[in-house]
Amino acid sequence: MKVTPEIVRHEFIGTKGKVAKSTHSGIVGFSGRIVDETRNTFRLQDGCERKTIAKNFATFHFSFPDGTIVEIDGKLLAGRPEDRIKKNIRRLW
């Protein structure tokens, strides 16, 4: 997978996610499959444990099926998933 700024428009439900950084130290390192996404949160499930993580206060590592791992600041992902595809993305590099 080619990593471009448009990656924030990707559908994240079903991908593996890990909390890389957060203002809440208790959730750092939690990983699992994303089972639900709302405007401000991701719900990750690891086995039978589910946690709801606020997007604005965390940085995530996403693992895609081809083996690509991408780090994305949750502030870029805040907003309704269906509106994210309409967002104008500024190229950062």
Buried (B, 14 or more C-beta within 10 A) or exposed (E): EEEEEEBBBBEBEEBBBBBBBBEEEEBBEBBBBBEEBEEBBBBBEEEEEEBEBBBEBBBBBBBBEEEEEBEBBBEBBBBEBEEBEEEEEEEEE
